Amino acid sequence: MNQDVLDLARLQFALTAGGHFLFVALTLGLATVVAVLQTKATLGRKRLDARMVRFWGQLYVINYAVGIVTGLVMEFQFGMAWSGLTHEAGNILGASLAVETIVAFFVESTFLGLWIFGWNRLNRWAHLAAIWIVVLTAYLSAYWILVSNGFLNHPVGYGSEHGELVLDDPVAVLTNPSALLAFGHVLAGALLTAGFFMAGVSAYHLFRRTPEWEFFGRSLRIGVFLSAPALMAAAVFGGLQFGALAAFQPMKSAVFGAKTAEIARLQAELTERFGPGDYVPSEAWTRGGALLMLISFALMMYLCFAGVILAAFKKVVFRFRLWHLVLMAAVPLPYIAMISGWVFRESGRQPWVVYGLLKTEDAVSDLSPGTMRLSLTVFTTVFVLLAALNAWLLTRHARRGPVAAGLGHDERPSEEEDGEDGSPDPADALPAPRY
């Protein structure tokens, strides 16, 4: 394998997977928040709650729509550059990836469409059910992806036929501790991302002395009070993963702890078992990713603890402009923590793509360096443009605030606009969800 092709393929996968995950984190978190807000609006029938559903729901839809495009691009490059992985482990990974595709691109997208276009058409209970189905299918989609990723990091439930990996124990694959712990960690991180995003956007409007003070004051408190428990849950699942690391990937654990003697011992064992080679992952990427994740966690912990105290006082929520600036500046912290955590998780298992079974160099497609450079350039350009478009759209709509037009806007005549003969307008008979 040409070393240039290998390095370029790894860089391409890192950029596309990391770029796609930036969208996934906010999508998972905001979908949950919107579903809870709509549940409250459906039960309480308060106008402010309905306006919050529409405003935060519109930001969620924007992020979801652009994120879907990045997912398609990532899948394309995965099939193009890593044919060795699909050939050797496709019998195991194919099922989970196929189910994820069905869940994400058929079930989730269908019900999201019903939710987007069902405002003022479906009754309020059917409309509420649609968003909760979207949330649950989004969770299932994340779970199936992590089943595949969990197998790469800790292969279980497999056998071997004719030199290829085959599925031997489906239950073991579906209950892989590497997948389940990562699933809990990712969901908590997604809620944390949504909490910081809500708090940051709300702080921007309160800093500018918005007339929508009640709307964004409540949104800021929701974001702050969501972030604290989400951070603790992420820390718990992260700690459990660190605890299991010594058993699943002892070399990564030794590199993270800078245990020189242990690294040398493991290198000798792996050389004896698998033959000559360098089995030590990049210490800079592995330790650097872990340390950046932990530093980001520490900063968020202080902000969350202080935020819970400050958010308990309404005057502070509306008037403490220095805190508003801090919340706006803190929006990127969950993204930094999650991406650096993925760097630690993925780079730490090198040189394996399936730990202990398939080396990364054996999984790369037989492509020329020129082809890989062209591919990397195209995919990077596409992802940069999509990220810029998403940031522009989110910023534009977030700055506008909860305007009347937008998601869920009822364009039908009001109840006062009856016919000239005084008869009720036929549109009033539609089963509109009056939240």
N, C-alpha and C positions, 0 to 999 in steps of 0.2 A: 504493500500500500504506500502510495506517494504521501510523504509527510505533509506536504502543502495541502493536499486534498483533505486529509484527516483534520488538520487544524482549521481549514476554512469551513468544513462541514460542521465541526463542533461550534465554531463561532456563529455560523448561520442558525443552528438550532438554538443556541443560547439567546440570540437576539429575538428570534421569532417566538419562542416559547415564553421568554420573559416579557416581551411586549404584549403578547396575548393575555398573559396572566394579570397584567395591570388592569385590563378591562374586566376580567372575571371577578377579581376581588371586589370591586365596587358594585358590579351587577348582583352578585350573591347577597351582599349586605343590604343594598338599597331595596331589592325585591322584598326581603323580609320586613324591612321597616315599612314599606308601602302597604304590604298586606296587613300588618298590625294596625296601621293608621286607618285603613279602609274598614277593618273589622270594628274599630271604635266608631267610625263615622256611620257605619250601617246600623249599629246598635243605638248610638246616641242621637243620630239625625241632626248633628250640629253643623252649621255652615262652615265654621272655621276648620273643622276636621276634614270636611270634603275638599276644601281649598288646599289643605296640606297634602292630601292624597294626589290631587292633580299636579301640584307644583313639583313635588319630589318624584312623582310617577313619571313626569315628562323628562326629568333628568335621567331617571333610570332607563327609559326607553331609548334615549339618545345613546347612552353608553352601551346598552345591549346591542343596538343595531350596528354600531361600528365594530363592536367586539366580535360579532358574528363573522364579519368580513375577515378580521385578523385570524380567526379560527380556521376559516377555509384556506387561507394562505399558508398557515402553519402546517395543516394536514398535507397540502400539496408538496411542500418542501420535505416533509418527513418521508413521504413515499418516494421522492426522487433521490434523496441523498442517503437513505439508510435502508437500502434493499436487503442488506445482509441480515439486519434485525428481523425484518418481516419474513425472510426465508427461514431463519433458524427458529424464531419464537412466534411466528404468526399464528400457529395453531392455538396458542394460549392467549396472546394479546388481541387477536382478531375478534374474538367473541365479545370481549368487554368494550372494545372500541366500536364495534358494530352496534351494540346495545346503546352506547352513549350517543351515537349518531341518531338513532331512532328516537331516543328520549329528547335530545336537544333540538334536532332539526324538524321533528314532526310533532310530537306531543307538546313540548314546551312552546314552540313557535306558534302552533295552532291556537292554543289557549291564550297566548299573549295577544294574538290578533283579535280573538274574541273580546279580550279585556279592553284593548285599545279602541276598537270600533263598536263595542257594546255599550258604551256610555249612552244613557238616555234611550236605549233600545231594549236591553235585557232588564229584567227586574233586579232589584238590588241584591237579592240572595244569590241568583245565578251569576251576577257580575262579581260578587265577593268570592264565590267558589272558583271562578276563573283565575283570579290572581293567586289564590292559594295553590291551585294546581300548578301554576307557573313556578311558584316558589319550590314546591316539592319536587317537580321535575328538574329544576335547576340543581337542587341538592343531589338528586339521583345522578345527574350528568357529572357533577363533580366527583361523586363516589366512584363511578365506573372508570373515570380517568385515573383516579388514584389507585384503583385496583391494578391497572396496568403499570403505573409507576411503582406501586408497592412490590410488584413482582420483579421489576428491574433492580430494586434495591435489596430485596430479600426474597429470592425465588423459593416458592413452596408449591406443593401439589402438582409436580410435573414428573414426567417420565421421559424416556428417550427411545426413539425409533428411527433407525437408519440415519443416525447422526443429527436428527432434529428433535427439538423439544416438543412434547405433546402433553395435553391436559390429562392428568391422572386423578386428581382430587379437586373437583370444583369448589367444594365447601372450604377447603384449606386456602384456595386462592381468594375466595370472597371474604374470608375472615382473617386474612393476612394481617398480623399486628402492624406491620409497616404501613399498610394502607389505611387501617382504621384509625391509628394515632394521627397520621397525616391528615385524614379527613376531618377529625375534630379540630386539629390545629388550623386548617385552612378556613373552616367555617367560622371559628372564633376570630381569625384574622380578618375575614370579610366583614363581619359585623363591626369590628374595630375600625376598619377603613371607612365604612358608611358613617359611623359615629363621628369620626374626625372630619369627614367631608361635610356632614350636616352642620356641625358646630362651626366650621370655617366659613361656609357660605352664609350662615345666619349671622356670624360675627361681622362679616363684611357689611351687611345691611344695617345692623345695629350701630356699627362704627360711623356710618354715613347718616345716622339719625333718620332712618326710614319711617314713613308714616305707618308702615305695616309692623309696628313695634310688637304688637301682641303675637302676630303670626311667627315672627322670627325669634322672639323671646322664648316662645314655647318650643320651637324647633331647636334652638341652641341647647335648651335644657335636655331635650330628648337625646341629642347627639352626645352631650357630656355624660348623662346618666347611662347611656348605652355603652359608651367606650370603656368605662371602668370595669364592669363585669366581663366584657368581652376580652379585655386585656388579661384579666386573671385566668379566664378559661384558656386563652392562647398560651399563657405561661405554664399552666398545668399540663396541657398536651405536649408542649415543647419539652418540659422536664421529663415526661414519660418517654419521649423519643430519645432524649439524651441518655436516659437510664438503660434503654434497650440497645443503644448503639454499640456497646462493647461486645454484645452477643451477635448482633446482625453484621456489623462492619467494624471489626476490631482495629483495622488499619486507620480508618477515618477517626476513630476515637483516640488513637495514639497520636496522630498528627495534630488533632485539635488540642490535646493536652501537652504537646511538645515533649513527649516522652521518647527521648532519643534511643534509649536502650530497647524499649518495647518496639519501636519502629524497626530497628535492626533485626530483632528476633523474628518479627512477623515477615520481614522481607526474606529472610533465610528460609522460613517455613514455606512461603508461597513459591519461592524459587525451586525448592525441592519438590513441591507438589505439581507445579504447572510448567516448570522449565525456566530457563534464563529470561530475565526481563526486569523492568523497573515497576514494582508494584506499589510504590509510594506516590500518592496523589500530590498535586501541587500544594505545597504548604502555604504559599501566599494566598491562593484562591480559597482553600479550605478554611484556614484559620482567619483570613481576612473577612470572608463572608460571615462566619460565626461571630466574630468580634463586632462587626458593624451591626449585625442583627441585635446583639445584646446591648450595645450602646443605644440603639434606637429604642429598644424596649425600656431601658432605664429612663430615657427622656420622656417617653410616653407615660410611664408609671408616675413620675412626678407631676406631669400635666394632668393626668386623670385624677389623682388624689386631691390636688389643689382645686381642680375644676369642680369636683363633687361638692366641696365646701363652698366655693364661690357661687355655684349655681343655686345653692339653697337660699340665697338672698336676692330678691327680685331687683332691688335697686342696683346691685352689682351687675346683674345680667344686662341691664339696660344702659348703665352709665360708665362701667369700668372699661374705658377705651384701650388702655394698655393690654388688658386681658384679651380684648377683641383682636388686637394686632398679633398677639401670641397664638391665638387659635387659628388665625388665617395662615400664619407662617408654619404651623404644625401639620397642615393637611398632607404634605408629602411624607411625613414620618412613617405611617403604616406601610406605604408603598416601598420605602427604603428597607424597612424591616423584613417585609415578605420576599422581596427580590433577593436580598442578601441571604435570607434563609434558604431559598431555592438554590442559590449558588453553592452554599455549604452542602446541601443535600446531594446535589448532582455532581459537583466537581470532586467531592470527597470519596466517591466510589470508583473513580478512575484507577486503573486503566480499563475497568469493566463497564460494559453497557448493561449486561445482565450479570450481577455480581457473582463471581466465581464460575460462570458458565460461558460467557461470550465476551471477548474483548472488543473494545470500541473500534480498534483498527480493522477487525474482522467484520464489523457491521456496516461499514461505509460502502456506498455504491462505487463501482468501478468507473469513475469519471475523470476527465482530464482536469488539471489545475485551471485552465482557462475557462472551462465550463463552470467550475465551482466559483470562480471569481465573478463571472457574469451573473450567476444565480444569486450570490451573496449581495451584489450591487443592486439587483432588481428587487429582491425581497426587503433589503434594508430601506431602500427608497420608498417602497410601498408602505412599510410599517411606519416610517417617519411621517409620511403624508397622512396616514390614517390617525396616528397619535395627535398630530397637529390639528387635524379636522375635529377630532373628538374634543380636544382641549378648547378649541375655539367655540364649538357648539355649546359645550357645558358652561363655559364662561359667559357666553352671550345670553343664554336662557337663565342662568343663575342671577346675573345682574339685573335682568328685567323684573325679577320677582314674580309673585303670583298674580299675573295679569289675567283679565277676564278671558281673553282668547287663548286657545291652546288645548292641551289634552282634556277631554271631558266637557268642553264648552258646549252648552246647549244652544243650538242655533234656531230652535223652534220658537214660534211666537209665544209670548208669555200668556198667562191665564187672563190678563186684562184685555188682550187683543182679540176679542171675540168678533164674530161676523157683524156685518152692518145691520142685520135684523135682530141682533142681540143673542143669537144662538151661540152656544159654546164652540170654540174652535175644535175641529176634529183632531188636531194634534194633541189636545189635552188627554185624549183617551189612550195614548201610547203608554206602555208599562215602563215609565221612566223611573230610574232609581233615585229618589229624592233623599239624598243622604243628609 
